[in-house]
Amino acid sequence: MKLRKIIVATLIMVIALPATVAMAATPVYENGFDGELGGAVAVTREGDVDGLPVTPNIPKANDSANVQYVEGKNGQAVSLDGTFGLILDAKAVGETYSVAFWVNPARFSNFGPIVQIGQDLLEAEGRCAWLNITKTDWVGDAAPIMWSRSQEASLELGDDPNLVWPWYQKAYFAVDDANPIALARNEWNHVVVTVDSSKVGMDPVLETEVAGTYHSKLYINGELFGEGPVAKYTFANDSKIYLGINAWDIIFKGYFDDFKVYDVVLTDAEVKDAMNTPAVGGATKAPVASTDAPKTGVASLALVFGLSALAFGSGAVVLKKKED
């Protein structure tokens, strides 16, 4: 009888385990900038005048950039002084992804990149696609704006390479408090952007599908702020992540900390986890899981359920022997 009670108690614990071990999504890349760039590279643009290029050009590595570090949200953070940006060594993960980071802006500029993600930025290969997390004055000053473009997606819809050029914040042309500058200057703000290739992007005002786009969500400081369309192919092929710089606009000035990349769409709970969990190490790339490995804690519960089934089977055998 005592053995039966022990087995029953063990089985109850195993059954309860899946409800308690759910883990947050694991970043495929993370960089804490704790006194080093790690694999990130400081970049500048040829011919810049006061942080603005005379002729658009792709940022290139510059070993003489004045990279500094300051007190960050967690440990140290990298400081961009408005004369250079960074290219991360994060690899493109495909059509579905999330990025999470802490940012402390010292200034905003119109169309100036906070974070720019993309490929073939100057259209040399006919597959230009990018997402610019930026500030605009289209509806009165608003930031962050998710502004994107996909030449390839445009040409899939017709002959005009400029068909797919969507943007969103909370909504499109809402000229009121619905579109504030939601990122505080000289303070730490946490930003998460998700892109879900399983869903067509929706116009946040008309609530209609936007061709050539995927559904995206924007979170600020752990809370859903807005959602809308992002152009296809922004983080495919050889797309890169640029911090504070792109090929065209005024370089960002401020600090970055704990940049993370995920190959899944973060849930609301995972967004908060990303915000509250410091990046691993100074500038560390997490190992990329194999294609058949679980990408989130929810998926990894399959292993726990398997163990549960095994425990049930073992318990049944023991009980049967006891009864025999």
Backbone as numpy.savetxt, mean C-alpha at the origin, in Angstrom:
# Nx Ny Nz CAx CAy CAz Cx Cy Cz
-12.39 -42.38 33.00 -13.23 -41.17 33.00 -12.36 -39.91 33.00
-11.27 -39.98 33.81 -10.36 -38.84 33.87 -9.72 -38.58 32.53
-9.32 -39.70 31.85 -8.73 -39.56 30.53 -9.70 -38.92 29.55
-10.97 -39.33 29.63 -11.99 -38.76 28.74 -12.09 -37.24 28.94
-12.07 -36.78 30.20 -12.18 -35.35 30.50 -10.97 -34.59 29.93
-9.79 -35.18 30.05 -8.59 -34.53 29.52 -8.69 -34.38 28.02
-9.16 -35.45 27.35 -9.27 -35.41 25.89 -10.31 -34.38 25.46
-11.44 -34.35 26.14 -12.48 -33.38 25.80 -11.97 -31.97 25.97
-11.26 -31.69 27.07 -10.71 -30.35 27.31 -9.72 -29.96 26.23
-8.89 -30.93 25.83 -7.91 -30.67 24.77 -8.60 -30.34 23.46
-9.65 -31.10 23.14 -10.38 -30.86 21.89 -11.05 -29.51 21.90
-11.57 -29.09 23.02 -12.20 -27.76 23.12 -11.17 -26.67 22.85
-9.97 -26.84 23.37 -8.91 -25.85 23.13 -8.54 -25.80 21.67
-8.47 -26.98 21.02 -8.11 -27.03 19.61 -9.18 -26.37 18.76
-10.46 -26.61 19.13 -11.56 -26.00 18.39 -11.52 -24.49 18.53
-11.20 -24.00 19.71 -11.17 -22.55 19.96 -9.97 -21.90 19.33
-8.90 -22.66 19.07 -7.66 -22.08 18.57 -7.83 -21.28 17.29
-8.56 -21.77 16.26 -8.68 -21.00 15.03 -9.24 -19.61 15.25
-10.10 -19.43 16.24 -10.70 -18.12 16.47 -9.72 -17.16 17.10
-8.60 -17.68 17.62 -7.68 -16.81 18.34 -6.36 -16.60 17.64
-6.06 -17.40 16.60 -4.75 -17.29 15.98 -4.78 -16.55 14.65
-5.93 -16.01 14.25 -6.00 -15.28 13.00 -4.95 -14.18 12.99
-4.11 -14.19 11.99 -3.01 -13.25 11.92 -3.28 -12.19 10.88
-2.65 -11.04 11.05 -2.79 -9.98 10.07 -2.03 -10.35 8.80
-2.38 -9.70 7.70 -1.66 -9.91 6.44 -0.19 -9.59 6.65
0.65 -10.32 5.96 2.10 -10.15 6.08 2.62 -9.30 4.93
3.37 -8.24 5.21 3.92 -7.45 4.12 4.93 -8.25 3.30
4.95 -8.05 2.00 5.98 -8.66 1.17 7.20 -7.76 1.10
7.05 -6.54 1.57 8.16 -5.60 1.63 7.88 -4.63 2.77
8.92 -4.29 3.53 8.78 -3.26 4.56 10.12 -2.59 4.80
10.07 -1.32 5.09 11.27 -0.52 5.30 11.01 0.46 6.43
11.76 0.34 7.51 11.57 1.20 8.67 12.42 2.44 8.66
13.40 2.55 7.74 14.27 3.72 7.63 14.94 4.08 8.95
15.31 3.09 9.73 15.93 3.36 11.02 17.43 3.62 10.86
17.73 4.81 10.35 19.12 5.22 10.19 19.80 4.69 8.95
19.04 4.08 8.05 19.61 3.58 6.81 18.51 3.46 5.76
18.94 3.50 4.50 17.99 3.36 3.40 17.74 1.90 3.05
18.65 1.03 3.49 18.52 -0.37 3.08 18.68 -0.46 1.57
17.72 -1.07 0.91 17.79 -1.20 -0.54 17.20 -0.02 -1.29
16.62 0.94 -0.58 16.09 2.13 -1.26 17.25 2.97 -1.79
16.96 3.80 -2.79 17.99 4.61 -3.45 17.52 6.06 -3.52
18.41 6.98 -3.14 18.12 8.40 -3.29 18.24 8.78 -4.76
17.25 9.54 -5.27 17.23 9.89 -6.70 16.92 11.38 -6.88
17.45 11.93 -7.96 17.17 13.32 -8.35 16.86 13.33 -9.85
16.44 14.49 -10.33 16.15 14.63 -11.76 17.13 15.63 -12.38
17.56 15.31 -13.56 18.49 16.17 -14.26 17.80 17.48 -14.66
18.46 18.58 -14.38 17.95 19.87 -14.81 16.89 20.48 -13.93
16.73 19.99 -12.71 15.74 20.58 -11.80 16.12 22.01 -11.41
15.11 22.84 -11.31 15.28 24.20 -10.79 14.28 24.36 -9.66
14.80 24.53 -8.45 13.95 24.65 -7.25 12.99 23.46 -7.12
13.50 22.28 -7.39 12.71 21.07 -7.20 11.71 20.79 -8.29
11.79 21.50 -9.43 10.86 21.30 -10.55 11.66 21.12 -11.82
11.42 20.04 -12.59 12.22 19.82 -13.80 11.84 20.77 -14.93
12.85 21.26 -15.62 12.60 22.08 -16.80 11.98 21.20 -17.89
12.49 19.98 -18.02 11.95 19.00 -18.95 11.68 17.72 -18.17
10.48 17.13 -18.29 10.21 15.89 -17.56 11.26 14.82 -17.83
11.71 14.18 -16.79 12.67 13.09 -16.95 12.59 12.15 -15.77
13.02 10.91 -15.99 12.95 9.87 -14.98 14.02 10.12 -13.91
13.65 10.06 -12.64 14.65 10.23 -11.57 15.74 9.17 -11.65
16.96 9.59 -11.35 18.11 8.69 -11.39 18.87 8.74 -10.07
19.56 7.65 -9.77 20.30 7.54 -8.51 21.31 8.67 -8.38
21.42 9.19 -7.16 22.36 10.28 -6.88 22.97 10.05 -5.50
24.23 9.62 -5.50 24.91 9.30 -4.24 25.18 10.53 -3.39
25.10 11.72 -3.99 25.40 12.94 -3.24 24.16 13.57 -2.61
23.01 12.93 -2.74 21.79 13.46 -2.13 21.98 13.54 -0.61
21.42 14.59 -0.04 21.62 14.87 1.39 20.60 14.10 2.24
20.79 12.78 2.33 19.86 11.93 3.08 20.10 12.12 4.57
19.05 12.46 5.30 19.12 12.65 6.75 18.04 11.81 7.42
18.21 11.61 8.72 17.24 10.85 9.49 16.82 11.66 10.71
15.55 11.52 11.06 14.98 12.27 12.18 14.22 11.29 13.07
13.76 11.78 14.19 12.91 10.96 15.04 11.62 10.65 14.28
11.30 9.38 14.19 10.15 8.98 13.40 8.97 8.57 14.26
8.00 7.97 13.61 6.86 7.45 14.34 7.28 6.25 15.18
8.17 5.44 14.61 8.74 4.29 15.31 10.24 4.29 15.03
11.04 4.60 16.02 12.47 4.71 15.78 12.77 5.94 14.94
13.62 5.77 13.92 13.97 6.88 13.05 13.15 6.86 11.76
13.15 8.02 11.09 12.46 8.16 9.81 13.40 8.86 8.84
13.17 8.65 7.54 13.99 9.32 6.55 13.41 10.70 6.25
14.31 11.66 6.05 13.91 13.05 5.80 14.21 13.42 4.36
13.17 13.90 3.65 13.33 14.42 2.29 13.27 15.94 2.36
14.31 16.60 1.85 14.41 18.05 2.02 13.90 18.84 0.83
13.26 18.17 -0.14 12.72 18.86 -1.30 13.66 18.91 -2.48
14.85 18.29 -2.35 15.80 18.27 -3.46 15.98 16.87 -4.05
15.45 15.86 -3.38 15.60 14.49 -3.87 14.41 13.65 -3.39
14.26 12.50 -3.99 13.26 11.53 -3.54 13.91 10.17 -3.38
13.11 9.15 -3.22 13.62 7.79 -3.08 12.90 6.86 -4.04
13.63 5.85 -4.52 13.01 4.71 -5.19 13.20 3.51 -4.28
12.10 2.86 -3.91 12.19 1.69 -3.06 12.59 0.47 -3.87
13.17 -0.52 -3.20 13.53 -1.76 -3.88 12.40 -2.78 -3.81
11.19 -2.32 -3.61 10.01 -3.20 -3.60 9.69 -3.63 -5.03
9.43 -4.91 -5.21 9.07 -5.43 -6.52 7.56 -5.30 -6.73
7.16 -5.07 -7.98 5.74 -5.02 -8.30 5.09 -6.37 -8.00
3.92 -6.33 -7.38 3.26 -7.58 -6.97 2.06 -7.91 -7.84
1.68 -7.02 -8.76 0.57 -7.33 -9.65 -0.61 -6.40 -9.46
-1.78 -6.87 -9.86 -2.95 -6.01 -9.95 -3.63 -5.76 -8.61
-3.48 -6.66 -7.68 -4.08 -6.49 -6.36 -2.97 -6.20 -5.36
-3.10 -5.10 -4.64 -2.05 -4.75 -3.70 -2.55 -3.72 -2.69
-1.75 -3.53 -1.65 -1.98 -2.48 -0.68 -0.64 -1.87 -0.31
-0.62 -0.57 -0.06 0.57 0.08 0.48 0.16 0.82 1.75
1.07 0.81 2.72 0.81 1.45 4.01 2.07 2.20 4.43
1.90 3.40 4.98 3.08 4.16 5.38 2.68 5.31 6.32
3.67 5.75 7.08 3.56 6.96 7.89 4.22 8.11 7.12
3.57 9.26 7.11 4.13 10.42 6.42 3.90 11.67 7.27
4.91 12.52 7.29 4.85 13.78 8.03 5.20 14.89 7.05
4.19 15.51 6.42 4.46 16.48 5.34 4.88 17.85 5.90
5.91 18.41 5.32 6.29 19.79 5.64 5.63 20.77 4.66
5.28 20.28 3.46 4.60 21.12 2.48 3.85 20.24 1.49
2.85 20.81 0.86 2.13 20.18 -0.25 2.31 21.06 -1.48
2.38 20.44 -2.65 2.41 21.20 -3.89 1.43 20.58 -4.87
0.90 21.39 -5.77 -0.12 20.90 -6.69 0.44 19.79 -7.58
-0.20 18.63 -7.54 0.20 17.43 -8.27 1.50 16.82 -7.76
2.14 17.48 -6.81 3.41 16.97 -6.29 3.21 15.61 -5.64
4.10 14.66 -5.92 3.92 13.31 -5.42 4.26 13.17 -3.94
3.32 12.60 -3.20 3.66 12.09 -1.87 4.25 10.71 -2.10
3.48 9.86 -2.78 3.98 8.56 -3.25 3.53 8.40 -4.70
4.45 7.99 -5.56 4.13 7.71 -6.96 4.48 6.26 -7.24
3.53 5.52 -7.81 3.76 4.13 -8.18 3.52 4.02 -9.68
4.42 3.36 -10.40 4.13 3.23 -11.81 5.26 2.72 -12.67
4.96 2.63 -13.98 5.90 2.12 -14.98 5.82 2.96 -16.24
6.92 2.97 -17.00 6.96 3.67 -18.29 6.36 5.08 -18.16
6.83 5.82 -17.18 6.19 7.10 -16.85 6.16 8.08 -18.01
7.16 8.07 -18.87 7.22 9.03 -19.97 6.72 8.44 -21.29
6.00 7.32 -21.24 5.31 6.73 -22.39 6.24 6.24 -23.48
7.47 5.96 -23.15 8.43 5.52 -24.17 8.07 4.17 -24.75
7.37 3.34 -23.97 7.07 1.97 -24.42 5.57 1.73 -24.63
4.76 2.77 -24.50 3.33 2.63 -24.77 2.55 1.89 -23.71
3.12 1.76 -22.48 2.41 1.06 -21.41 2.43 1.89 -20.12
2.45 3.18 -20.27 2.49 4.08 -19.12 1.30 3.82 -18.20
1.59 3.60 -16.93 0.54 3.41 -15.92 1.09 3.88 -14.59
0.30 4.67 -13.86 0.79 5.15 -12.58 -0.36 5.52 -11.64
-0.02 5.55 -10.36 -0.89 6.05 -9.30 -0.10 7.10 -8.54
-0.64 8.30 -8.47 0.01 9.39 -7.75 -0.85 9.75 -6.53
-0.30 9.53 -5.35 -0.94 9.99 -4.12 -0.46 11.42 -3.92
-1.36 12.39 -4.09 -0.93 13.77 -4.27 -1.89 14.76 -3.64
-1.67 16.02 -3.96 -2.57 17.11 -3.58 -2.97 17.84 -4.87
-4.23 18.26 -4.96 -4.67 19.05 -6.11 -5.50 20.24 -5.65
-5.71 21.16 -6.57 -6.59 22.29 -6.28 -7.81 22.27 -7.20
-8.15 21.09 -7.72 -9.28 21.00 -8.65 -10.60 21.40 -8.01
-10.77 21.10 -6.74 -12.03 21.40 -6.07 -11.76 22.25 -4.83
-10.76 23.10 -4.91 -10.22 23.69 -3.70 -9.19 22.70 -3.19
-8.23 23.17 -2.45 -7.13 22.30 -2.04 -7.64 21.03 -1.38
-7.16 19.88 -1.87 -7.56 18.59 -1.33 -6.37 17.65 -1.36
-6.19 16.94 -0.27 -5.12 15.94 -0.18 -5.45 14.97 0.95
-5.13 13.70 0.78 -4.52 13.10 -0.41 -5.56 12.79 -1.49
-5.18 13.01 -2.72 -5.97 12.64 -3.89 -5.35 11.39 -4.51
-6.17 10.41 -4.87 -5.71 9.25 -5.62 -5.91 9.55 -7.10
-4.83 9.89 -7.79 -4.91 10.26 -9.19 -4.11 9.23 -9.97
-4.72 8.62 -10.99 -4.05 7.54 -11.69 -4.28 7.63 -13.19
-3.48 6.84 -13.90 -3.59 6.83 -15.35 -3.10 5.49 -15.88
-3.70 4.99 -16.97 -3.21 3.77 -17.61 -3.37 3.89 -19.11
-2.25 4.02 -19.79 -2.26 4.08 -21.25 -2.70 2.74 -21.83
-2.22 1.66 -21.24 -2.57 0.33 -21.74 -4.06 0.04 -21.59
-4.62 0.38 -20.42 -6.05 0.17 -20.21 -6.87 1.04 -21.16
-6.38 2.24 -21.46 -7.07 3.13 -22.39 -7.15 2.52 -23.78
-6.02 1.97 -24.23 -5.98 1.41 -25.57 -6.77 0.12 -25.68
-7.05 -0.52 -24.55 -7.93 -1.69 -24.56 -9.38 -1.27 -24.79
-9.68 -0.01 -24.53 -11.06 0.49 -24.66 -11.29 1.24 -25.97
-10.21 1.66 -26.63 -10.36 2.44 -27.85 -9.02 2.93 -28.35
-9.05 3.95 -29.21 -7.82 4.46 -29.82 -7.20 5.60 -29.04
-7.90 6.12 -28.04 -7.41 7.25 -27.28 -6.61 6.76 -26.08
-5.30 7.07 -26.00 -4.48 6.60 -24.88 -4.78 7.32 -23.57
-5.71 8.27 -23.60 -6.02 9.05 -22.39 -7.42 8.78 -21.84
-8.02 7.66 -22.21 -9.38 7.38 -21.74 -9.43 7.08 -20.25
-8.42 6.41 -19.74 -8.44 5.97 -18.34 -7.51 6.87 -17.53
-8.12 7.85 -16.86 -7.35 8.83 -16.11 -8.18 9.26 -14.89
-8.55 8.33 -14.02 -9.49 8.64 -12.93 -8.80 9.23 -11.70
-9.62 9.84 -10.86 -9.13 10.27 -9.55 -10.26 10.20 -8.55
-9.89 10.10 -7.29 -10.89 10.15 -6.23 -10.24 10.59 -4.93
-11.09 11.10 -4.06 -10.73 11.29 -2.65 -11.89 10.71 -1.87
-12.80 11.56 -1.38 -14.07 11.03 -0.88 -15.06 10.96 -2.02
-14.97 11.93 -2.90 -15.85 12.00 -4.07 -15.11 12.81 -5.12
-15.76 13.02 -6.24 -15.12 13.83 -7.27 -15.33 15.32 -6.99
-16.31 15.94 -7.59 -16.41 17.39 -7.52 -17.36 17.84 -6.42
-16.99 17.56 -5.20 -17.77 17.99 -4.04 -17.04 19.18 -3.42
-17.50 20.36 -3.74 -16.78 21.57 -3.32 -17.28 21.98 -1.93
-16.89 21.23 -0.94 -17.27 21.55 0.43 -16.34 20.81 1.37
-16.74 20.62 2.60 -15.87 19.99 3.58 -15.64 18.52 3.31
-16.29 17.97 2.27 -16.07 16.56 1.94 -14.67 16.35 1.35
-14.00 17.42 0.93 -12.68 17.29 0.32 -11.66 18.22 0.99
-11.32 17.97 2.22 -10.33 18.81 2.89 -8.92 18.31 2.62
-7.95 19.08 3.07 -6.59 18.53 3.17 -6.58 17.73 4.46
-6.71 16.44 4.30 -6.92 15.56 5.46 -5.61 15.13 6.12
-4.47 15.41 5.48 -3.18 15.09 6.08 -2.64 16.32 6.79
-2.43 16.19 8.07 -1.95 17.33 8.85 -0.48 17.62 8.53
-0.15 18.89 8.33 1.24 19.28 8.15 1.99 19.18 9.47
3.26 18.79 9.35 4.16 18.74 10.51 3.64 17.81 11.61
2.85 16.81 11.20 2.38 15.77 12.11 2.43 14.43 11.39
2.51 13.36 12.17 2.52 12.04 11.57 1.10 11.60 11.21
0.95 11.14 9.98 -0.31 10.63 9.46 -0.06 9.24 8.88
-0.98 8.32 9.15 -0.84 6.99 8.55 -1.79 6.87 7.37
-1.26 6.39 6.25 -2.03 6.27 5.00 -1.97 4.83 4.51
-3.12 4.31 4.12 -3.20 3.00 3.46 -4.03 3.17 2.20
-3.54 2.62 1.11 -4.29 2.58 -0.15 -4.36 1.12 -0.60
-5.56 0.65 -0.87 -5.74 -0.71 -1.38 -6.26 -0.65 -2.81
-5.86 -1.64 -3.60 -6.35 -1.78 -4.98 -6.79 -3.23 -5.16
-8.05 -3.41 -5.54 -8.66 -4.74 -5.60 -9.03 -5.07 -7.05
-8.24 -5.93 -7.68 -8.46 -6.25 -9.10 -9.67 -7.14 -9.33
-10.28 -7.64 -8.26 -11.47 -8.49 -8.43 -12.74 -7.65 -8.60
-12.62 -6.32 -8.44 -13.78 -5.44 -8.54 -13.48 -4.27 -9.48
-14.45 -3.94 -10.30 -14.32 -2.77 -11.17 -14.45 -1.51 -10.31
-13.62 -0.52 -10.61 -13.69 0.74 -9.87 -15.03 1.41 -10.03
-15.52 2.03 -8.97 -16.82 2.71 -8.98 -16.65 4.21 -8.85
-17.40 4.95 -9.65 -17.46 6.41 -9.49 -18.10 6.69 -8.14
-17.40 7.41 -7.24 -17.93 7.60 -5.89 -19.14 8.52 -5.81
-19.44 9.26 -6.88 -20.60 10.14 -6.88 -21.77 9.49 -7.62
-21.50 9.04 -8.85 -22.55 8.45 -9.67 -22.83 7.01 -9.31
-21.90 6.38 -8.58 -22.03 4.97 -8.19 -22.20 4.06 -9.41
-21.41 4.37 -10.43 -21.39 3.56 -11.65 -19.97 3.05 -11.88
-19.86 1.95 -12.62 -18.54 1.39 -12.90 -17.74 2.30 -13.83
-16.43 2.33 -13.60 -15.52 3.12 -14.42 -14.63 2.15 -15.19
-14.80 2.11 -16.50 -14.07 1.15 -17.33 -12.57 1.36 -17.22
-11.83 0.26 -17.24 -10.37 0.34 -17.21 -9.79 0.56 -15.83
-10.61 0.37 -14.79 -10.13 0.64 -13.44 -10.45 -0.51 -12.49
-9.79 -0.47 -11.33 -10.08 -1.37 -10.23 -10.57 -0.57 -9.03
-11.21 -1.28 -8.12 -11.74 -0.63 -6.92 -10.62 -0.37 -5.91
-10.63 0.81 -5.34 -9.59 1.21 -4.40 -10.22 1.83 -3.16
-9.52 1.67 -2.04 -9.93 2.33 -0.79 -8.76 3.12 -0.22
-9.10 4.22 0.43 -8.11 5.08 1.07 -8.43 5.18 2.56
-7.44 4.84 3.38 -7.59 4.94 4.83 -6.61 5.97 5.37
-7.07 6.78 6.32 -6.21 7.74 6.99 -6.30 7.49 8.49
-5.14 7.28 9.09 -5.05 7.01 10.53 -5.99 5.89 10.97
-6.02 4.84 10.16 -6.75 3.63 10.51 -8.22 3.63 10.17
-8.74 4.72 9.63 -10.17 4.82 9.32 -10.39 4.99 7.82
-11.43 4.33 7.30 -11.76 4.49 5.88 -12.13 5.93 5.60
-11.43 6.54 4.65 -11.65 7.94 4.32 -12.42 8.12 3.02
-12.13 7.27 2.04 -12.81 7.37 0.75 -12.52 6.15 -0.09
-13.28 5.99 -1.15 -13.04 4.88 -2.08 -13.47 5.28 -3.47
-12.83 4.66 -4.47 -13.12 5.02 -5.85 -12.26 4.22 -6.80
-12.13 4.68 -8.07 -11.42 3.91 -9.08 -9.94 4.26 -9.16
-9.12 3.24 -9.41 -7.70 3.42 -9.73 -7.44 2.69 -11.04
-6.70 3.32 -11.94 -6.43 2.74 -13.26 -5.74 1.38 -13.14
-6.00 0.54 -14.10 -5.37 -0.78 -14.15 -3.86 -0.66 -14.36
-3.16 -1.71 -13.95 -1.74 -1.95 -14.26 -0.77 -0.98 -13.56
-1.22 -0.31 -12.52 -0.34 0.66 -11.87 0.83 0.01 -11.14
0.67 -1.25 -10.69 1.76 -1.90 -9.96 2.06 -3.26 -10.58
2.12 -3.27 -11.92 2.41 -4.50 -12.66 3.78 -4.38 -13.33
4.22 -5.50 -13.89 5.47 -5.55 -14.66 6.64 -4.99 -13.85
7.29 -3.94 -14.34 8.46 -3.39 -13.64 8.13 -2.07 -12.92
6.88 -1.91 -12.52 6.49 -0.70 -11.80 7.37 -0.50 -10.57
7.64 0.75 -10.27 8.46 1.10 -9.12 7.66 1.99 -8.17
8.13 2.04 -6.93 7.53 2.94 -5.95 8.50 4.08 -5.69
8.04 5.30 -5.95 8.84 6.50 -5.72 8.28 7.23 -4.51
9.13 7.60 -3.59 8.70 8.42 -2.46 9.11 9.86 -2.72
8.09 10.73 -2.83 8.34 12.17 -2.91 8.79 12.71 -4.23
8.85 11.88 -5.27 9.35 12.36 -6.56 8.69 11.59 -7.69
8.51 12.26 -8.83 8.09 11.59 -10.06 8.85 12.23 -11.22
8.32 12.15 -12.42 9.05 12.67 -13.58 8.71 14.12 -13.90
7.71 14.69 -13.19 7.18 15.96 -13.66 7.06 17.08 -12.62
6.80 16.76 -11.36 6.27 17.74 -10.42 7.24 18.09 -9.29
6.85 19.10 -8.49 7.69 19.56 -7.40 7.92 18.44 -6.39
9.18 18.31 -5.97 9.56 17.23 -5.06 8.96 17.48 -3.67
8.52 16.41 -3.06 7.92 16.45 -1.73 8.97 16.81 -0.67
8.49 17.47 0.37 9.35 17.80 1.50 8.67 17.30 2.78
9.37 16.45 3.53 8.81 15.90 4.76 9.48 14.59 5.11
8.83 13.79 5.93 9.41 12.56 6.46 8.54 11.35 6.12
9.21 10.21 5.97 8.53 8.93 5.78 9.03 7.92 6.80
8.12 7.05 7.24 8.49 5.98 8.15 7.64 4.75 7.85
8.20 3.59 8.11 7.48 2.30 8.09 6.64 2.10 6.82
7.32 2.06 5.68 6.62 1.81 4.42 6.47 0.31 4.22
5.23 -0.13 3.90 4.93 -1.55 3.73 4.15 -1.78 2.44
4.44 -2.92 1.82 3.73 -3.33 0.61 3.13 -4.71 0.86
1.89 -4.89 0.42 1.18 -6.16 0.57 0.68 -6.61 -0.80
0.59 -7.92 -0.98 0.03 -8.45 -2.23 -1.41 -8.90 -2.06
-2.08 -8.31 -1.09 -3.50 -8.57 -0.83 -4.19 -7.24 -0.54
-5.51 -7.27 -0.55 -6.30 -6.12 -0.11 -6.46 -6.20 1.40
-5.95 -5.24 2.12 -6.06 -5.25 3.57 -7.51 -5.06 4.00
-7.91 -5.78 5.02 -9.21 -5.57 5.64 -9.12 -4.38 6.58
-10.26 -3.94 7.09 -10.26 -2.82 8.04 -9.38 -3.14 9.26
-9.49 -4.37 9.74 -8.70 -4.77 10.90 -7.21 -4.81 10.57
-6.87 -5.27 9.37 -5.47 -5.34 8.96 -4.89 -3.96 8.74
-5.71 -3.01 8.33 -5.24 -1.63 8.20 -4.77 -1.11 9.55
-5.56 -1.37 10.58 -5.17 -0.92 11.92 -3.91 -1.64 12.39
-3.80 -2.92 12.05 -2.60 -3.65 12.42 -1.37 -3.08 11.72
-1.52 -2.75 10.44 -0.41 -2.15 9.69 0.02 -0.83 10.33
-0.95 -0.09 10.81 -0.66 1.20 11.44 0.04 1.03 12.79
-0.36 0.02 13.53 0.12 -0.14 14.90 1.34 -1.05 15.04
1.79 -1.65 13.94 2.93 -2.55 13.98 4.12 -1.92 13.26
5.21 -1.63 13.95 6.38 -1.05 13.28 6.95 -1.99 12.23
7.58 -1.41 11.23 8.25 -2.22 10.22 9.39 -3.00 10.87
9.67 -4.17 10.33 10.72 -5.03 10.88 12.09 -4.47 10.49
12.96 -4.28 11.46 14.34 -3.91 11.18 14.48 -2.52 10.63
15.70 -2.21 10.18 15.98 -0.88 9.67 15.48 -0.68 8.28
15.70 -1.64 7.42 15.25 -1.56 6.03 15.19 -2.98 5.52
14.13 -3.67 5.83 14.09 -5.11 5.66 13.01 -5.51 4.66
13.36 -6.38 3.77 12.37 -6.94 2.85 11.93 -8.28 3.38
10.64 -8.42 3.60 10.12 -9.69 4.08 10.19 -10.72 2.96
10.37 -12.00 3.29 10.40 -13.02 2.24 9.07 -13.10 1.52
9.13 -13.23 0.21 7.92 -13.33 -0.60 7.41 -14.76 -0.54
6.14 -14.91 -0.17 5.58 -16.25 -0.05 5.44 -16.88 -1.43
5.51 -18.21 -1.47 5.26 -18.91 -2.73 3.81 -18.75 -3.11
3.51 -19.04 -4.36 2.16 -18.77 -4.86 1.10 -19.60 -4.17
1.48 -20.75 -3.60 0.48 -21.58 -2.95 0.50 -21.40 -1.43
1.27 -20.45 -0.94 1.31 -20.22 0.51 0.20 -19.26 0.90
-0.33 -19.36 2.11 -1.37 -18.44 2.54 -0.83 -17.02 2.62
-1.64 -16.05 2.20 -1.21 -14.66 2.19 -1.73 -13.88 3.38
-2.69 -14.41 4.07 -3.22 -13.72 5.24 -3.41 -14.71 6.37
-3.62 -14.15 7.56 -3.87 -15.01 8.70 -5.12 -15.84 8.51
-6.11 -15.28 7.85 -7.36 -16.02 7.63 -7.09 -17.26 6.79
-6.30 -17.10 5.72 -6.00 -18.25 4.89 -5.19 -19.28 5.64
-4.30 -18.82 6.53 -3.44 -19.76 7.24 -4.20 -20.59 8.25
-5.47 -20.25 8.51 -6.26 -21.05 9.43 -6.50 -22.46 8.90
-6.30 -22.65 7.61 -6.47 -24.00 7.06 -5.55 -24.98 7.78
-4.35 -24.51 8.09 -3.42 -25.37 8.82 -3.96 -25.71 10.19
-4.53 -24.71 10.88 -5.06 -24.95 12.21 -6.25 -25.90 12.15
-7.13 -25.71 11.16 -8.25 -26.63 11.02 -7.77 -28.05 10.76
-6.68 -28.16 10.00 -6.12 -29.47 9.75 -5.66 -30.11 11.05
-4.98 -29.31 11.88 -4.56 -29.82 13.18 -5.76 -30.19 14.04
-6.83 -29.39 13.93 -8.05 -29.70 14.69 -8.60 -31.06 14.28
-8.65 -31.28 12.97 -9.17 -32.54 12.47 -8.31 -33.71 12.96
-6.99 -33.49 12.94 -6.09 -34.53 13.40 -6.32 -34.84 14.87
-6.52 -33.77 15.67 -6.76 -33.96 17.10 -8.07 -34.71 17.33
-9.10 -34.35 16.55 -10.38 -35.06 16.67 -10.20 -36.55 16.37
-9.44 -36.82 15.31 -9.24 -38.21 14.93 -8.50 -38.98 16.01
-7.44 -38.34 16.56 -6.67 -38.99 17.61 -7.53 -39.22 18.84
-8.33 -38.21 19.17 -9.20 -38.33 20.34 -10.21 -39.45 20.18
-10.73 -39.57 18.97 -11.73 -40.61 18.72 -11.11 -41.99 18.89
-9.85 -42.14 18.43 -9.18 -43.43 18.57 -8.97 -43.77 20.04
-8.50 -42.79 20.83 -8.24 -43.02 22.24 -9.53 -43.39 22.97
-10.60 -42.62 22.67 -11.88 -42.89 23.32 -12.38 -44.31 22.97
-12.20 -44.65 21.70 -12.68 -45.98 21.29 -11.91 -47.07 22.03
-10.58 -46.87 22.17 -9.79 -47.86 22.89 -10.22 -47.95 24.34
-10.52 -46.77 24.93 -10.95 -46.76 26.33 -12.25 -47.51 26.48
-13.18 -47.28 25.52 -14.47 -47.93 25.58 -14.35 -49.44 25.38
-13.39 -49.83 24.48 -13.18 -51.25 24.23 -12.64 -51.97 25.49
